[in-house]
Structure formats: structure tokens, C-alpha cells
Amino acid sequence: MEFTLLGAAFVAVIPIHFVLSWEAKRTNAAMCARNLWDISLGAVVAGVFVGRLAAMLGDGVNPLTHPGDILIIRGGVATGPATIAAIATAAWFGRGVLWPVLDGLAASALAGLAGWHAGCLVRGTCLGTPSGLPWAVSQEGSAVGRHPVEIYAAVLLIAAAVVLVWSRMKWTLPPGAPTGIALAVAAGVRLITEPLRPSLGGGPVWWYVAGFAAGIATAIWAWRRAGTQPASDTS
Amino acid sequence: MHRIITLLAVALILASCSGSSVDISEVPELPTTTAEDINALLADSDEPVVVNVWASWCVPCRSEAPLLARAAEQDGVAFIGINVRDDQGGARGFIAEFLSDAPIDHYFDSPGDIPVALGATRGVPITLFYAPGGELVRIHSGVIDERTLALQIDEIKAR
């Protein structure tokens, strides 16, 4: 793996660990932080693996005849399949206590995504489309100012993670609601920042729309379900 | 879980049956060239140019090939491929499998001296970005991702 990518991965997992530890002390988590940490790492690995396979198939490269290419993560990871695989893996590990596990991972997943985006500082990939705003930044040797789009995404995601942890400390959110909110925020942030990213024909916008809709639907379902059950079931 | 694994295996096997590659006999031999010829080509270009240094034995080159093929379809930027430390059979096989439809002009540099003469290293893959007229703007060593490629194409178009 390329070293800057490895550096960005470290920047991503540190906030996951920090938020899990921080939240475990302050909320009534169903599982201890150590288990959630193990599950989150397993989900990340599964997500990257499936996302890489999907990207290879999408590019017309056969993983059976070129298995070594699977390791070239920078060659592309399909966001949508990777997200589905990560959530499915977390759900699999958390079967029997599905919502407490997914809800417990929700804020840390947002923080991890924020770290991944902030990892652009390590990789040198923060720059977006041209901008004349005062905080626009240029790459070395260039006069073209650009949006620091990945920093925008990192700030939005870390703010959302803090608000989610604070909300879980202050109120008893119904099971599934934090998961839905986190999914909607993660997809929504990608959706609104995507036009600011340079790309070859647009990013996977429909995956982000689908993720946002699925997150909102999950949160609404969680609140409606909580409203139709005795209060003791929603703790 | 077993069903999921079975479905995944079936999907991969089906994927292995497909492929957009052409027969190697349809790919002509790559012309041999020199650093002087490439520099003259770059200096004469009215368009920005992306030069990709690759080899058929290079796994990361294979990984980025579909992305380069897609980028080469864009208007307003030309693509040149320089095959290094390879043989004609390997190079033509690589093009047949991954780059058959891409509008990229490929050249053969068996000793691998051209990238060094252009200011890069002897590694592969390497991608060099030139403004119109042949000004070298950026050298990217290693696998290039879509974001970086799009950003650097944007930069050389803006010059």
C-alpha cells in the first residue's frame, strides 16, 4: 500500500478509537468499546475489500485472473458497495443486538470518515474545483485557487459526530435513529461536496442520494416504531 | 453466509467470462522512439498532454489503465503512453486487454531511458503532465487515482 494512503488510514482510525472510548464512558452502550472497536475495524476491512472488487469489476478487470490488483486500493474503491459491505459486516457481528451495535458505531463512523477526508493533508489531495474565495488554496507552482473540499467534508462530519454523541448523552434516541442519522449525514456531506471535487464525468452521486434517503427512512422508521411501543422498549 | 459466499463466487466466475479486450493480433507493434522525439512531440502540441509510463509486468499499471482509458476520452487533452523495459508481445497484450479502445498513442522504449530524460525516475507507473507547448507541470509517481488525475488535467488545461 502506498505510504500516504496508509497515513490517511491512520488519520481515519484514530478518531474512531477516540470517539468510541469517549462515548462509551458517557452513554449507555450495549457493548463495551473494545468490541465495537473490533467490529468497526472488521467492517472497514470488509468494506474496502468489497469496494475494491466492485471497482475492478466496474472497470472490466477480472479479480480472478488479476488477484494482485485487489491490493492496489488507490486504483479505486466503489463507495456504494463498500458502504453496504461495511454496514452488513457490522450487522453480522452485531446480530442479536443489531441496533445497539450499529448505533454505538454511528458517531465513531462519522468521525472516522472525517479523519479519512482530513487525511488529504497527508496525501496532498485536498484540492477541489477552482475558487476565488479568500480561503482558496493553490497547489505548488500554480496560480489557480481551489476549494479545500476535503477539509469542508471533514469539518462537517466531525461536527455531526460531536452533535450525535451529545444528543445520545442528552436524550434517549430510539434504537436505529443514530444509525439512520449517521448514514444520512455521511451520504449528505458527500452529496453536497461532490460538485466541488474534480472528477472525470461526475462521482457516484446516485449512491449518495440512495444513502441519504435510506438514512432518513431508517431514522423516521426508528422514531415511528418507538412511538408505537412502550417507553421501556426504546432504551 | 454460505449463500452470500456462493453468490459472490458465481458473480466473480461470470465476470471472468466477460471482457472487453480485443485479440492481440489486432494491436500493431509499438513504434520505437527517443526522448528527443517525445520532447519534439510535446513542444509541437497545441493541447495539454498527459504522458503515462507503463509496463505490462507492472501490476499497478494494470490497475490504473481503465482510469487512463476513461480520461483519454475527454476532449482538449492528448494522451501518450510510453512502454518501458518490456517486449512487444507483452506490450501489445496489455493494450489488447486494457486499452484497446482508448485514444492513446503508445511508444516503445525497451531500455526505459525516456522517462529519466524527461525528468522522472525509472519506476513505473509514472504520469507526467504537460501544458501546451511542452512545459512540464507535474510528475506523479505511482498509481494515480481519479481525483489526482482529474485535478492535474484541470491544472494543465488552465495554463
Chai-1 contact restraints between the chains, C-beta under 6 A:
chainA,res_idxA,chainB,res_idxB,connection_type,confidence,min_distance_angstrom,max_distance_angstrom,comment,restraint_id
A,E2,B,G142,contact,1.0,0.0,6.0,A-B,restraint_1
A,L57,B,A15,contact,1.0,0.0,6.0,A-B,restraint_2
A,D59,B,P66,contact,1.0,0.0,6.0,A-B,restraint_3
A,G60,B,S20,contact,1.0,0.0,6.0,A-B,restraint_4
A,N62,B,A15,contact,1.0,0.0,6.0,A-B,restraint_5
A,N62,B,S16,contact,1.0,0.0,6.0,A-B,restraint_6
A,P63,B,L12,contact,1.0,0.0,6.0,A-B,restraint_7
A,L64,B,L12,contact,1.0,0.0,6.0,A-B,restraint_8
A,L64,B,S16,contact,1.0,0.0,6.0,A-B,restraint_9
A,G68,B,V59,contact,1.0,0.0,6.0,A-B,restraint_10
A,D69,B,R62,contact,1.0,0.0,6.0,A-B,restraint_11
A,D69,B,S63,contact,1.0,0.0,6.0,A-B,restraint_12
A,I72,B,P60,contact,1.0,0.0,6.0,A-B,restraint_13
A,I72,B,S63,contact,1.0,0.0,6.0,A-B,restraint_14
A,I72,B,V143,contact,1.0,0.0,6.0,A-B,restraint_15
A,R74,B,V143,contact,1.0,0.0,6.0,A-B,restraint_16
A,R74,B,D145,contact,1.0,0.0,6.0,A-B,restraint_17
A,G75,B,S63,contact,1.0,0.0,6.0,A-B,restraint_18
A,G75,B,E64,contact,1.0,0.0,6.0,A-B,restraint_19
A,G75,B,V143,contact,1.0,0.0,6.0,A-B,restraint_20
A,T125,B,R147,contact,1.0,0.0,6.0,A-B,restraint_21
A,L127,B,L151,contact,1.0,0.0,6.0,A-B,restraint_22
A,S142,B,E155,contact,1.0,0.0,6.0,A-B,restraint_23
A,V144,B,A158,contact,1.0,0.0,6.0,A-B,restraint_24
A,P198,B,A150,contact,1.0,0.0,6.0,A-B,restraint_25
A,P198,B,L151,contact,1.0,0.0,6.0,A-B,restraint_26
A,P198,B,D154,contact,1.0,0.0,6.0,A-B,restraint_27
A,S199,B,A150,contact,1.0,0.0,6.0,A-B,restraint_28
A,L200,B,R70,contact,1.0,0.0,6.0,A-B,restraint_29
A,L200,B,A71,contact,1.0,0.0,6.0,A-B,restraint_30
A,L200,B,E146,contact,1.0,0.0,6.0,A-B,restraint_31
A,L200,B,A150,contact,1.0,0.0,6.0,A-B,restraint_32
